[in-house]
Amino acid sequence: MSPTSTTLRRTGTLAALTLAGVLAAAGAASAHVTVHPESYAKGATDGVLSFRVPNEEDTASTTKVQVFLPTDHPVLGVLVTPQAGWTAKVTTSKLKKPVKTDDGTITDAVSEITWIGGRIRHGEFQDFDVAFGQLPDDTGRLSFKTLQTYSDGSVVRWIEEAKKGADEPENPAPALTLTAGGAGAEASNGSGGAAGSDADSAAPSSASSSASSKDTKESTASDAADDSTARSLGTAGLVVGVLGLIAAGFALARGRNARP
């Protein structure tokens, strides 16, 4: 085999391995269990959290999903949206520290939701929607540790919490950021009131709250789009780099072949 053929073969092999690594890394980055939206206002009321569960196994299906809700900063008034083919089991626990609300003192809250009976196959994902009555207002972040069980018996534990300034862990827990401002909480306080001037003054407040909520949703969607675009551009840049290596390898091989 000529030196030129050997060089071309080595260059092609290296490029193929590098490209495969790039694509695998891009796929792994999007295979985590996540919660959407990624942020809500502290104390927000009457919202929905969607837990997105992708299947990352080639030869097995996801058959069970367990989401654990924090009890130190409980999510109140949890309701599960029915999912076709899946059966949900909701577990409640006593709170170490009861929560006082306008409707009374809450002494227990949902601590675990388990979905079974369905299947998430290779190349698919499932959104599990959970409605809530009120989010806590005494923390800036909620982690929802999740266990994902496959048909072959293996279990992926999405329970690692990201640390500030550190790289993302291998199996991060779905996390919800709670922001200051309390737009959702203010909206819940707008109901009821006296007639006349009180009602008139409540109208602008309600309109402002609705506009703020709309802006928050648009901002969340924009952030998600920007993140997706950034990832796509990053992957594309790596692929372009690999193609550059291939071109350089071919040019080098031709140069050697052209020498007397």
Backbone bond lengths (Angstrom), bond angles and torsions (degrees), N, CA, C in turn:
res aa  C-N    CA-C-N  psi(-1)  N-CA   C-N-CA  omega(-1)  CA-C   N-CA-C  phi
1 M - - - 1.471 - - 1.529 108.94 -
2 S 1.346 116.45 133.76 1.460 120.57 -176.36 1.511 110.90 -71.98
3 P 1.361 117.72 156.67 1.469 121.26 177.54 1.518 111.83 -58.24
4 T 1.358 115.21 -34.99 1.467 117.83 -179.61 1.521 111.02 -63.89
5 S 1.339 117.70 -44.86 1.466 121.61 179.87 1.518 111.10 -63.29
6 T 1.346 115.97 -39.69 1.466 119.82 179.29 1.520 111.11 -63.92
7 T 1.321 116.38 -42.26 1.469 120.53 179.94 1.518 110.74 -64.29
8 L 1.350 116.09 -44.42 1.468 120.09 179.64 1.520 111.38 -62.28
9 R 1.337 115.89 -40.36 1.462 119.48 -179.26 1.521 110.79 -65.26
10 R 1.336 116.90 -44.16 1.469 120.64 179.99 1.521 110.98 -64.63
11 T 1.341 115.71 -41.10 1.466 119.48 179.40 1.524 111.04 -63.34
12 G 1.346 116.20 -43.82 1.464 119.72 179.41 1.511 112.59 -64.04
13 T 1.345 116.60 -40.05 1.464 120.48 179.43 1.521 111.30 -64.55
14 L 1.338 116.20 -45.54 1.458 120.73 179.49 1.524 111.28 -61.12
15 A 1.331 116.08 -43.12 1.466 120.05 -179.65 1.520 111.03 -64.54
16 A 1.346 116.26 -41.89 1.459 119.81 -179.66 1.521 111.48 -63.25
17 L 1.342 116.74 -43.46 1.462 120.36 179.67 1.521 110.98 -65.28
18 T 1.338 116.17 -41.69 1.462 119.50 179.55 1.516 111.55 -63.79
19 L 1.331 116.96 -44.43 1.462 121.24 179.80 1.514 111.03 -63.80
20 A 1.337 116.63 -40.09 1.469 119.72 178.25 1.511 110.79 -62.77
21 G 1.341 116.72 -40.02 1.461 120.08 178.10 1.512 111.95 -64.09
22 V 1.333 116.82 -40.83 1.460 120.89 178.90 1.517 111.13 -61.82
23 L 1.342 116.43 -48.03 1.462 119.95 -178.97 1.519 111.46 -65.94
24 A 1.333 117.49 -36.61 1.471 120.01 178.72 1.517 110.45 -65.36
25 A 1.329 116.47 -41.53 1.466 120.07 179.21 1.515 111.01 -64.06
26 A 1.330 117.06 -40.05 1.461 120.39 179.04 1.517 110.72 -64.55
27 G 1.359 116.79 -39.27 1.457 119.69 179.21 1.512 111.79 -67.74
28 A 1.347 116.98 -40.17 1.460 120.40 -179.00 1.514 111.54 -64.67
29 A 1.344 116.64 -33.74 1.455 119.81 -177.20 1.518 111.81 -66.97
30 S 1.345 116.82 -25.03 1.456 119.99 -177.27 1.524 112.30 -101.51
31 A 1.353 117.78 5.20 1.454 120.98 -174.11 1.519 113.03 -97.06
32 H 1.314 118.32 5.45 1.455 120.99 -179.10 1.527 111.32 -75.91
33 V 1.328 115.93 152.50 1.463 120.67 169.53 1.528 107.33 -75.74
34 T 1.322 116.66 129.05 1.465 121.05 -175.48 1.525 110.60 -132.59
35 V 1.334 115.74 164.59 1.464 121.60 176.38 1.523 108.07 -117.62
36 H 1.323 115.43 139.91 1.465 121.69 -178.29 1.528 110.02 -130.88
37 P 1.353 117.39 141.03 1.455 126.32 -4.95 1.518 111.08 -66.42
38 E 1.327 116.40 171.95 1.456 120.08 -177.64 1.524 112.39 -82.15
39 S 1.338 117.90 -11.98 1.461 120.09 -179.15 1.518 111.05 -148.93
40 Y 1.333 114.23 153.35 1.461 123.31 175.53 1.525 107.07 -143.99
41 A 1.328 116.19 161.56 1.457 119.69 175.54 1.530 109.42 -74.88
42 K 1.314 116.64 147.64 1.458 120.58 175.50 1.531 109.50 -59.40
43 G 1.334 115.67 135.28 1.451 120.10 178.62 1.509 114.18 73.09
44 A 1.338 118.05 12.24 1.466 120.91 -179.61 1.519 110.57 -59.53
45 T 1.328 116.06 148.66 1.462 121.12 -177.53 1.521 110.90 -124.15
46 D 1.338 113.78 155.77 1.468 122.03 173.42 1.529 112.36 50.85
47 G 1.323 116.26 60.68 1.453 121.32 178.32 1.514 111.63 -125.88
48 V 1.325 115.71 -175.33 1.465 121.86 -178.91 1.528 109.23 -133.95
49 L 1.327 116.49 134.78 1.453 123.59 172.47 1.523 107.91 -110.57
50 S 1.321 116.27 133.17 1.459 120.89 -179.50 1.523 109.29 -116.22
51 F 1.327 116.69 118.86 1.467 121.88 179.35 1.532 107.92 -94.92
52 R 1.320 115.28 114.07 1.469 120.82 -177.30 1.522 109.51 -95.56
53 V 1.338 115.55 122.03 1.464 121.83 -176.21 1.526 109.08 -119.15
54 P 1.332 118.59 105.66 1.465 121.78 175.90 1.525 110.40 -88.12
55 N 1.331 116.72 153.77 1.457 120.92 175.38 1.528 108.27 -97.04
56 E 1.314 117.06 119.81 1.466 120.80 -176.16 1.520 113.09 -108.67
57 E 1.323 118.04 8.50 1.464 121.38 178.38 1.531 110.03 -100.17
58 D 1.340 116.41 141.10 1.458 120.82 -179.22 1.522 112.63 -80.34
59 T 1.327 116.98 -30.13 1.472 119.92 -171.89 1.525 113.50 -118.50
60 A 1.330 118.20 8.86 1.466 120.94 -179.06 1.521 110.27 -139.78
61 S 1.324 115.19 154.84 1.461 121.30 178.72 1.523 110.09 -108.74
62 T 1.328 116.24 151.09 1.459 120.72 174.29 1.520 108.77 -77.94
63 T 1.336 116.49 125.90 1.461 120.84 -176.16 1.525 113.46 -119.62
64 K 1.332 116.86 -8.05 1.465 119.62 -178.51 1.527 109.50 -153.72
65 V 1.337 115.43 136.35 1.461 121.35 178.74 1.525 108.48 -132.45
66 Q 1.329 115.82 126.89 1.466 121.74 178.05 1.519 109.65 -120.19
67 V 1.320 116.58 121.15 1.457 122.08 178.07 1.527 108.34 -112.82
68 F 1.326 116.58 126.54 1.464 122.05 -178.97 1.531 108.94 -104.33
69 L 1.331 116.10 121.67 1.453 121.49 179.49 1.528 109.78 -91.77
70 P 1.327 117.90 141.52 1.467 120.25 -179.10 1.523 111.22 -66.72
71 T 1.333 116.34 142.01 1.463 121.19 177.62 1.522 112.18 -107.21
72 D 1.356 117.00 -13.16 1.457 118.83 175.30 1.531 110.85 -75.21
73 H 1.342 115.61 -29.05 1.468 122.58 172.25 1.533 106.53 -130.97
74 P 1.328 117.10 78.32 1.467 120.83 -168.37 1.527 113.94 -69.28
75 V 1.343 113.67 150.05 1.462 121.91 171.20 1.531 106.16 -95.71
76 L 1.322 116.78 122.34 1.465 121.33 -173.09 1.527 111.79 -95.64
77 G 1.339 114.54 152.24 1.466 120.59 174.60 1.510 114.11 64.02
78 V 1.332 118.28 44.54 1.465 122.15 -176.71 1.524 111.33 -77.88
79 L 1.322 116.09 132.42 1.457 123.38 175.14 1.524 108.61 -131.18
80 V 1.337 116.75 140.77 1.460 121.30 -176.85 1.527 109.94 -101.27
81 T 1.316 116.26 131.58 1.464 121.32 176.54 1.524 109.27 -80.91
82 P 1.339 118.80 128.99 1.469 120.62 179.36 1.532 111.23 -59.79
83 Q 1.343 115.85 137.73 1.453 122.06 177.43 1.524 108.29 -119.63
84 A 1.317 116.81 128.76 1.462 121.17 -178.07 1.525 110.84 -57.75
85 G 1.320 115.66 126.49 1.463 120.92 178.24 1.513 114.83 87.20
86 W 1.338 117.10 -8.86 1.464 120.64 -177.57 1.522 110.68 -115.64
87 T 1.329 116.19 146.01 1.460 122.78 174.41 1.519 108.63 -114.49
88 A 1.333 116.00 128.16 1.464 120.90 -177.08 1.527 110.60 -103.46
89 K 1.328 115.23 135.96 1.453 122.16 174.05 1.520 108.66 -117.69
90 V 1.333 115.89 123.92 1.460 121.39 -176.80 1.527 109.52 -106.98
91 T 1.338 116.14 128.23 1.463 122.42 179.29 1.525 109.62 -113.54
92 T 1.322 116.31 132.31 1.467 121.25 177.13 1.526 110.17 -110.88
93 S 1.324 115.36 154.77 1.465 121.10 179.62 1.523 109.91 -136.86
94 K 1.339 114.78 153.46 1.450 120.00 175.80 1.530 110.16 -71.09
95 L 1.308 116.10 138.76 1.448 120.83 179.94 1.518 110.67 -86.88
96 K 1.338 116.25 135.36 1.464 119.41 176.38 1.534 110.52 -65.40
97 K 1.328 114.89 -32.46 1.457 120.31 179.62 1.528 108.44 -126.11
98 P 1.341 118.53 102.95 1.470 121.19 179.71 1.526 111.59 -56.32
99 V 1.329 115.01 150.99 1.465 120.95 -178.89 1.523 109.04 -109.20
100 K 1.330 115.65 127.62 1.456 120.79 178.51 1.517 110.14 -89.84
101 T 1.331 116.29 130.07 1.458 121.98 178.57 1.523 109.10 -130.30
102 D 1.336 116.72 175.33 1.461 121.09 177.75 1.529 111.82 -64.94
103 D 1.334 116.15 -23.28 1.463 120.69 -179.17 1.522 112.95 -94.68
104 G 1.328 116.90 2.88 1.460 120.17 179.68 1.517 110.86 127.64
105 T 1.327 115.89 -172.70 1.463 122.06 -179.16 1.518 110.31 -94.19
106 I 1.326 116.39 128.25 1.462 122.54 179.63 1.526 108.78 -94.99
107 T 1.327 116.66 123.13 1.464 121.12 -177.81 1.521 113.81 -107.00
108 D 1.331 118.64 -13.00 1.458 121.28 176.51 1.519 109.90 -141.48
109 A 1.329 115.74 158.83 1.458 121.04 -177.85 1.523 108.95 -152.76
110 V 1.327 116.30 163.70 1.461 121.30 179.32 1.522 109.29 -68.26
111 S 1.322 116.06 129.18 1.461 121.50 -178.86 1.530 112.99 -114.82
112 E 1.333 117.66 -16.41 1.464 120.37 -179.38 1.526 109.88 -156.09
113 I 1.334 115.23 140.93 1.466 122.09 172.64 1.526 107.23 -128.73
114 T 1.332 116.10 127.35 1.460 121.49 -179.29 1.523 109.75 -120.30
115 W 1.324 116.18 128.63 1.458 121.73 176.38 1.527 109.11 -110.84
116 I 1.318 117.55 129.01 1.462 122.87 178.15 1.531 109.50 -137.59
117 G 1.332 115.41 168.23 1.464 120.20 173.55 1.513 114.98 99.24
118 G 1.314 118.11 -23.87 1.460 120.99 -179.06 1.520 111.82 -100.07
119 R 1.318 115.45 -174.40 1.462 121.04 178.67 1.528 109.92 -142.35
120 I 1.326 115.19 136.02 1.456 121.70 170.82 1.516 105.85 -114.83
121 R 1.316 116.83 111.66 1.461 121.22 -174.07 1.525 111.50 -89.63
122 H 1.332 114.53 172.43 1.465 120.86 -178.86 1.531 110.13 -56.78
123 G 1.328 115.63 133.58 1.457 120.26 179.48 1.512 114.02 81.69
124 E 1.345 118.17 8.02 1.457 122.09 -179.01 1.533 110.30 -122.01
125 F 1.333 115.40 165.93 1.457 120.95 172.51 1.523 108.17 -142.23
126 Q 1.327 115.63 164.40 1.465 121.86 178.75 1.517 108.79 -134.49
127 D 1.333 116.36 134.56 1.461 121.66 173.74 1.523 109.08 -97.84
128 F 1.327 116.81 126.86 1.459 122.68 176.33 1.530 107.96 -109.31
129 D 1.327 116.23 111.12 1.462 121.28 -174.62 1.524 111.97 -92.35
130 V 1.336 114.76 135.42 1.459 122.43 179.94 1.527 108.39 -130.06
131 A 1.312 117.20 121.73 1.458 121.44 176.54 1.524 109.51 -89.11
132 F 1.331 116.46 147.12 1.458 120.06 178.62 1.520 110.10 -130.47
133 G 1.346 114.73 155.03 1.455 120.29 177.05 1.512 112.20 -89.31
134 Q 1.337 115.81 -37.78 1.464 119.05 179.86 1.525 110.37 -160.44
135 L 1.335 115.47 138.35 1.453 122.25 174.46 1.521 109.65 -93.76
136 P 1.322 118.12 154.43 1.476 120.25 178.64 1.526 111.21 -66.34
137 D 1.329 115.86 155.03 1.461 121.14 179.14 1.523 112.10 -117.45
138 D 1.345 116.92 10.19 1.469 120.89 -176.11 1.524 112.91 -112.70
139 T 1.350 117.40 20.20 1.460 120.90 177.34 1.522 108.21 -151.20
140 G 1.332 115.69 161.41 1.455 119.72 -179.77 1.513 113.96 -106.47
141 R 1.342 116.99 0.31 1.458 119.17 -176.94 1.522 110.54 -157.55
142 L 1.314 116.37 137.37 1.456 122.19 175.83 1.525 108.81 -120.84
143 S 1.330 116.69 130.65 1.463 122.10 176.31 1.521 109.05 -108.87
144 F 1.320 115.82 134.97 1.462 121.85 -179.77 1.529 108.17 -117.13
145 K 1.325 116.25 90.13 1.462 119.97 -179.81 1.528 109.52 -62.25
146 T 1.336 115.47 137.65 1.469 120.61 -171.73 1.526 110.42 -135.05
147 L 1.333 115.56 139.10 1.471 121.83 173.84 1.527 108.09 -112.98
148 Q 1.337 115.92 130.60 1.462 122.32 -179.81 1.522 108.78 -117.29
149 T 1.347 116.23 114.93 1.462 121.60 -177.08 1.517 110.60 -104.07
150 Y 1.350 115.08 135.57 1.468 121.44 -178.70 1.528 111.22 -103.74
151 S 1.334 114.50 164.70 1.466 120.91 -177.50 1.516 113.00 -65.34
152 D 1.334 117.84 -19.46 1.464 120.14 178.03 1.530 112.00 -89.94
153 G 1.341 116.87 5.21 1.460 121.10 177.07 1.516 114.71 94.50
154 S 1.313 118.10 -10.31 1.462 120.09 179.92 1.528 110.69 -73.98
155 V 1.335 116.00 150.79 1.465 122.36 -178.21 1.527 109.00 -129.86
156 V 1.321 115.56 127.71 1.462 121.10 174.60 1.524 107.67 -101.94
157 R 1.321 115.81 125.83 1.463 121.58 -175.06 1.535 109.06 -102.56
158 W 1.324 115.46 101.54 1.464 121.22 177.44 1.530 107.70 -87.83
159 I 1.331 116.14 79.68 1.464 119.93 -170.72 1.527 113.57 -130.78
160 E 1.328 117.65 -2.73 1.463 119.89 -176.20 1.522 110.46 -82.41
161 E 1.320 115.82 134.44 1.458 120.94 -179.50 1.528 110.05 -98.44
162 A 1.320 115.01 132.51 1.457 120.47 179.91 1.524 110.24 -69.45
163 K 1.332 115.80 140.25 1.458 121.53 178.63 1.517 109.75 -106.69
164 K 1.305 116.46 142.21 1.454 122.37 -176.83 1.527 110.39 -60.32
165 G 1.333 115.32 128.00 1.450 120.73 178.56 1.511 114.39 84.82
166 A 1.328 117.99 -5.51 1.466 121.59 -179.12 1.526 110.18 -104.54
167 D 1.329 115.81 162.43 1.459 120.47 177.11 1.526 110.28 -66.85
168 E 1.319 115.64 156.51 1.457 120.22 178.88 1.528 109.71 -64.39
169 P 1.329 118.05 133.56 1.475 119.85 -179.97 1.521 111.37 -66.98
170 E 1.317 115.85 166.49 1.462 120.81 -177.10 1.517 112.10 -66.25
171 N 1.323 117.34 -40.27 1.466 121.89 -179.55 1.529 110.08 -125.39
172 P 1.330 117.29 73.21 1.471 120.11 -176.25 1.520 112.52 -71.08
173 A 1.314 115.84 144.46 1.461 121.27 174.78 1.525 109.01 -77.49
174 P 1.329 117.95 143.28 1.463 119.45 174.44 1.522 109.84 -56.92
175 A 1.328 116.98 133.86 1.460 120.85 -174.82 1.526 110.68 -130.22
176 L 1.323 115.34 140.74 1.463 122.77 178.75 1.524 108.36 -116.88
177 T 1.332 116.86 125.49 1.456 121.62 177.15 1.527 109.70 -88.72
178 L 1.333 115.74 130.56 1.464 121.14 177.89 1.527 108.14 -105.24
179 T 1.309 115.54 119.70 1.458 121.24 -174.29 1.518 111.66 -99.35
180 A 1.322 116.20 156.59 1.462 121.73 176.29 1.518 109.80 -74.49
181 G 1.317 116.42 162.88 1.455 120.82 178.66 1.507 111.65 119.92
182 G 1.336 116.29 -41.96 1.456 120.97 174.22 1.509 114.64 61.16
183 A 1.356 118.06 40.22 1.452 119.46 178.84 1.514 111.25 -60.59
184 G 1.369 115.67 -41.74 1.456 118.76 -179.55 1.507 111.65 -66.70
185 A 1.355 117.04 -39.11 1.453 120.58 -179.15 1.526 110.85 -66.20
186 E 1.337 117.89 -39.15 1.449 120.78 179.78 1.522 111.47 -64.97
187 A 1.343 116.07 -35.55 1.457 119.38 -179.81 1.514 110.72 -62.51
188 S 1.347 117.61 -35.79 1.455 120.17 -177.72 1.514 111.62 -73.11
189 N 1.327 117.97 -20.66 1.454 120.87 -179.71 1.521 112.61 -90.06
190 G 1.346 117.96 0.60 1.449 120.47 -176.50 1.505 113.91 -84.57
191 S 1.341 119.24 -10.57 1.463 121.31 -178.18 1.509 110.36 -80.19
192 G 1.336 114.70 149.05 1.455 119.92 178.86 1.499 110.58 80.02
193 G 1.333 117.69 157.86 1.454 119.37 179.03 1.503 109.86 147.75
194 A 1.337 117.00 164.71 1.447 121.15 -177.97 1.502 110.52 -77.72
195 A 1.370 115.83 161.59 1.445 121.00 178.93 1.506 109.09 -77.74
196 G 1.368 116.21 173.82 1.455 120.24 174.64 1.502 111.21 79.37
197 S 1.343 116.33 -129.66 1.461 121.14 -172.72 1.519 111.98 -64.61
198 D 1.358 117.85 -34.36 1.469 119.81 179.28 1.511 110.37 -63.16
199 A 1.329 116.85 -42.97 1.465 120.75 -179.77 1.516 110.22 -65.49
200 D 1.381 115.94 -39.53 1.453 118.89 179.82 1.520 111.43 -64.33
201 S 1.342 116.91 -40.30 1.462 119.88 -179.03 1.511 111.39 -72.23
202 A 1.346 118.01 -24.36 1.465 120.51 -179.88 1.512 111.15 -73.81
203 A 1.355 117.86 -29.32 1.457 120.83 -176.30 1.511 112.70 -60.75
204 P 1.364 119.56 -50.41 1.468 118.52 177.60 1.511 112.64 -60.16
205 S 1.353 116.35 -37.31 1.462 119.49 179.89 1.508 110.75 -62.44
206 S 1.346 116.66 -42.50 1.462 120.61 179.87 1.508 110.93 -64.61
207 A 1.359 116.06 -42.51 1.462 119.83 179.75 1.525 110.33 -63.63
208 S 1.346 115.17 -40.96 1.464 119.14 179.80 1.511 111.19 -63.89
209 S 1.346 116.01 -40.60 1.459 120.29 179.84 1.512 110.61 -63.98
210 S 1.359 117.06 -41.71 1.457 120.72 179.86 1.519 110.43 -63.57
211 A 1.344 115.90 -42.52 1.462 119.46 179.11 1.516 110.75 -63.16
212 S 1.363 115.81 -40.52 1.458 119.74 179.55 1.511 111.19 -63.75
213 S 1.350 116.09 -41.27 1.464 120.30 178.92 1.510 110.74 -63.01
214 K 1.371 115.64 -40.36 1.463 119.87 179.46 1.513 110.52 -63.90
215 D 1.356 116.10 -43.37 1.459 119.82 179.45 1.515 110.92 -61.38
216 T 1.368 116.28 -39.38 1.468 120.25 -179.69 1.519 110.92 -62.71
217 K 1.348 116.34 -44.52 1.460 120.06 -179.97 1.520 110.70 -64.17
218 E 1.371 116.44 -42.92 1.453 119.47 -179.78 1.518 110.63 -64.37
219 S 1.358 115.76 -37.85 1.461 119.82 179.03 1.517 110.94 -65.05
220 T 1.359 115.97 -41.70 1.460 120.08 179.11 1.514 111.01 -62.40
221 A 1.360 115.64 -44.28 1.463 119.96 179.33 1.517 110.90 -63.60
222 S 1.349 115.71 -39.81 1.461 120.03 179.46 1.522 111.18 -64.76
223 D 1.360 115.79 -42.92 1.469 119.87 179.17 1.519 110.73 -61.82
224 A 1.353 115.97 -42.46 1.462 119.57 179.79 1.512 110.55 -63.19
225 A 1.368 116.30 -41.66 1.458 120.21 179.70 1.525 110.52 -64.79
226 D 1.353 115.92 -41.95 1.462 119.16 179.34 1.520 111.46 -62.63
227 D 1.360 115.68 -40.85 1.465 119.77 -179.87 1.510 110.40 -64.18
228 S 1.355 116.04 -43.36 1.464 120.09 179.20 1.515 110.98 -63.76
229 T 1.354 115.95 -41.61 1.459 119.63 179.39 1.525 111.22 -63.73
230 A 1.362 115.45 -42.08 1.457 119.37 179.99 1.517 111.33 -61.26
231 R 1.333 116.46 -42.90 1.458 119.71 179.65 1.527 110.60 -63.14
232 S 1.362 115.43 -43.25 1.459 119.64 -178.99 1.518 110.90 -62.91
233 L 1.358 116.26 -43.85 1.462 119.92 179.27 1.524 111.21 -64.13
234 G 1.358 115.93 -39.57 1.456 119.22 178.79 1.519 111.56 -61.98
235 T 1.334 116.22 -44.75 1.467 120.66 178.66 1.517 110.82 -63.64
236 A 1.363 115.72 -43.47 1.461 119.77 179.53 1.524 111.00 -61.20
237 G 1.361 115.56 -38.87 1.457 118.91 179.29 1.517 112.00 -63.19
238 L 1.330 116.17 -40.89 1.463 119.65 178.98 1.528 111.11 -65.07
239 V 1.354 115.34 -40.68 1.470 119.06 178.76 1.514 110.57 -62.44
240 V 1.346 116.61 -42.81 1.466 120.60 178.18 1.525 110.17 -60.15
241 G 1.351 115.97 -40.74 1.458 119.55 178.22 1.514 112.09 -60.94
242 V 1.344 115.63 -41.72 1.471 119.84 178.24 1.515 110.77 -62.31
243 L 1.347 116.65 -43.65 1.461 120.27 178.88 1.532 110.55 -61.93
244 G 1.353 116.09 -34.99 1.462 119.41 176.68 1.515 111.88 -63.37
245 L 1.356 115.82 -39.88 1.466 119.74 177.16 1.527 111.34 -62.44
246 I 1.339 114.53 -40.43 1.478 118.56 179.20 1.523 110.09 -61.45
247 A 1.360 115.83 -47.13 1.463 120.34 -178.65 1.526 110.80 -61.14
248 A 1.349 115.74 -41.19 1.454 119.51 179.72 1.530 111.26 -63.61
249 G 1.333 115.02 -39.20 1.464 118.96 179.51 1.514 112.52 -63.40
250 F 1.361 115.29 -43.69 1.456 119.26 178.46 1.536 111.50 -64.33
251 A 1.343 115.89 -39.91 1.460 119.51 -179.80 1.534 110.76 -63.96
252 L 1.346 115.49 -41.18 1.458 119.87 178.61 1.517 111.44 -63.35
253 A 1.345 115.18 -42.06 1.468 119.24 -179.34 1.524 111.03 -64.85
254 R 1.324 116.56 -42.11 1.458 119.35 179.34 1.526 111.43 -64.77
255 G 1.349 114.78 -39.02 1.463 118.11 179.56 1.520 112.10 -61.49
256 R 1.348 115.16 -41.47 1.475 119.32 178.69 1.536 110.79 -65.68
257 N 1.331 115.60 -37.99 1.470 120.73 -177.37 1.533 110.48 -70.05
258 A 1.326 116.58 -28.82 1.472 120.48 -177.01 1.532 112.67 -80.09
259 R 1.337 117.94 -15.15 1.465 120.10 -179.75 1.520 111.67 -67.81
260 P 1.340 118.89 143.31 1.488 122.31 179.72 1.514 110.69 -61.79
